[in-house]
Amino acid sequence: ASVATGPVVGLEAMEPRLLLVIERRGSERRLENITDVEQALRDVCPLGMDVLRLALEDLCPLEQLRLASRCQFLIGTEGAGLAHVLSMPAGGMVVNVLPTRSRFGPMPSQDGYGYFHHLCSQRAREGIRYRAISCPDADWDSELVRCPIAALRVILNEWAADLAARQHATDC
């Protein structure tokens, strides 16, 4: 059986686009400063977009895909939720808050690469961008991971500037 990738057609016109913060409920890799991460997204959220923080494991797979198809910016710690890049609309950005103290050796963690850069690279021609934020004080099995907010703000400013440039290009 083949699996289709890309956004679910038609939903983006009906509902606001999203900036999505993945909240983990398990015992590993929860964002220690998730409220600060959410606020950083709210600080740059353009008109017509919503910031949503949720635990994907609380939703059925169809609802997860529906939300991913509206997602312009996806952030979370290394984990299965970032695989929703496959359903994001073109031009989106995925940010992997990546524990890099490493139990896995030099690849993926210590060089700032997660497994999800491979998935994102499959959609690079569609403008999907991947960024990893290194968290050297956390391991793959750490209970909590602290996202460096200054690094996140740099990425958010890059994303917002790119979004504004694309919007300007379509307005002209």
C-alpha positions as CSV (number, residue, x, y, z in Angstrom):
1,A,0.0,0.0,0.0
2,S,1.2,3.5,-0.7
3,V,1.1,6.4,1.7
4,A,0.3,9.8,0.5
5,T,2.3,12.8,1.9
6,G,1.5,16.4,1.9
7,P,-1.4,18.4,3.3
8,V,-5.0,17.2,3.4
9,V,-6.5,19.1,0.5
10,G,-9.1,21.8,1.3
11,L,-8.7,22.2,5.0
12,E,-6.4,25.2,5.0
13,A,-9.0,27.4,3.5
14,M,-11.6,26.6,6.1
15,E,-9.5,26.9,9.3
16,P,-6.7,29.1,10.6
17,R,-3.2,28.0,10.0
18,L,-1.3,26.8,13.1
19,L,1.9,27.2,15.0
20,L,2.0,23.9,16.9
21,V,3.9,23.1,20.1
22,I,4.0,19.3,20.8
23,E,3.5,18.6,24.5
24,R,4.7,15.2,25.5
25,R,2.8,13.3,28.3
26,G,5.3,10.4,28.6
27,S,8.2,10.1,31.0
28,E,10.9,11.3,28.5
29,R,11.9,14.4,26.7
30,R,9.1,16.7,28.0
31,L,9.8,20.4,27.4
32,E,10.7,21.8,30.8
33,N,9.9,25.4,29.7
34,I,7.0,24.7,27.4
35,T,5.1,27.8,28.6
36,D,8.1,30.0,27.5
37,V,8.2,28.1,24.1
38,E,4.5,28.7,23.6
39,Q,4.9,32.4,24.5
40,A,7.8,32.9,22.1
41,L,5.5,31.5,19.3
42,R,2.7,33.8,20.4
43,D,5.0,36.8,20.2
44,V,5.6,36.3,16.5
45,C,2.2,34.7,15.5
46,P,0.9,36.5,12.5
47,L,-2.7,37.6,12.1
48,G,-4.8,34.7,10.8
49,M,-2.8,32.0,12.6
50,D,-3.2,30.3,15.9
51,V,-0.7,28.9,18.4
52,L,-1.8,25.5,19.7
53,R,-0.1,23.5,22.4
54,L,-1.2,19.9,22.7
55,A,-0.3,16.3,23.3
56,L,-0.7,14.5,20.0
57,E,-1.0,11.1,21.8
58,D,-4.4,12.4,23.1
59,L,-5.8,12.6,19.6
60,C,-6.8,9.9,17.1
61,P,-4.5,9.6,14.0
62,L,-7.0,11.3,11.7
63,E,-7.2,14.4,14.0
64,Q,-3.4,14.5,14.2
65,L,-3.2,14.5,10.4
66,R,-5.9,17.2,10.1
67,L,-4.0,19.5,12.5
68,A,-0.7,18.8,10.7
69,S,-2.2,19.8,7.4
70,R,-2.8,23.2,8.9
71,C,0.6,23.5,10.6
72,Q,3.0,26.2,9.3
73,F,5.4,25.8,12.3
74,L,5.9,22.6,14.3
75,I,8.1,22.4,17.3
76,G,8.8,19.6,19.7
77,T,11.5,17.4,21.2
78,E,12.9,14.6,19.2
79,G,10.1,12.0,18.9
80,A,7.4,10.6,16.7
81,G,5.3,13.8,16.7
82,L,7.8,15.5,14.4
83,A,6.9,12.9,11.7
84,H,3.9,15.0,11.0
85,V,6.2,17.0,8.7
86,L,5.0,14.6,6.1
87,S,1.5,16.1,6.2
88,M,2.4,19.8,6.6
89,P,1.7,22.3,3.9
90,A,4.5,23.5,1.7
91,G,6.6,26.3,3.2
92,G,6.4,25.1,6.8
93,M,9.2,24.8,9.3
94,V,10.0,22.0,11.8
95,V,12.0,22.7,14.9
96,N,13.5,19.8,16.7
97,V,14.5,20.5,20.3
98,L,17.2,18.0,20.3
99,P,18.9,16.4,23.3
100,T,22.6,16.3,22.4
101,R,24.4,15.1,25.5
102,S,24.1,11.8,23.6
103,R,23.7,8.2,24.4
104,F,23.6,7.5,20.7
105,G,27.1,8.6,19.8
106,P,28.2,11.4,17.4
107,M,25.2,10.8,15.1
108,P,22.5,11.9,15.4
109,S,22.8,14.0,18.5
110,Q,26.2,15.6,19.0
111,D,26.4,17.1,15.5
112,G,23.0,18.7,15.9
113,Y,21.1,16.3,13.6
114,G,18.1,14.4,14.6
115,Y,16.4,11.6,12.7
116,F,13.8,14.0,11.4
117,H,16.1,16.0,9.2
118,H,15.9,13.0,6.9
119,L,12.1,13.3,6.7
120,C,12.2,17.0,6.2
121,S,14.8,16.7,3.4
122,Q,12.3,14.6,1.5
123,R,10.0,17.7,1.4
124,A,12.8,20.4,0.9
125,R,11.7,21.0,-2.7
126,E,8.3,22.1,-1.3
127,G,10.0,24.6,1.0
128,I,9.8,22.6,4.2
129,R,12.6,23.7,6.4
130,Y,14.2,21.9,9.3
131,R,16.1,23.4,12.3
132,A,17.5,21.7,15.3
133,I,18.1,23.4,18.6
134,S,20.9,21.7,20.5
135,C,20.2,20.9,24.2
136,P,23.6,19.7,25.5
137,D,22.3,19.2,29.1
138,A,19.8,16.6,28.1
139,D,20.0,13.0,26.8
140,W,17.5,11.0,24.7
141,D,16.0,9.5,27.9
142,S,16.1,12.7,30.0
143,E,12.8,13.4,31.7
144,L,13.0,17.1,30.9
145,V,14.6,19.1,28.1
146,R,15.0,22.8,28.4
147,C,14.6,24.7,25.1
148,P,17.1,27.6,24.7
149,I,14.6,30.4,24.1
150,A,17.2,32.8,22.6
151,A,18.0,30.2,19.9
152,L,14.3,29.6,19.4
153,R,13.7,33.4,18.9
154,V,16.4,33.5,16.2
155,I,14.6,30.7,14.3
156,L,11.2,32.3,14.8
157,N,12.4,35.6,13.5
158,E,13.9,33.8,10.4
159,W,10.5,32.0,9.9
160,A,8.5,35.2,10.3
161,A,10.7,37.2,7.9
162,D,10.4,34.4,5.3
163,L,6.7,34.2,5.7
164,A,6.3,37.9,5.3
165,A,8.5,37.8,2.1
166,R,6.4,35.0,0.7
167,Q,3.2,36.9,1.5
168,H,4.5,40.0,-0.1
169,A,5.5,38.1,-3.2
170,T,1.9,36.7,-3.6
171,D,0.4,40.1,-2.9
172,C,2.3,41.7,-5.8
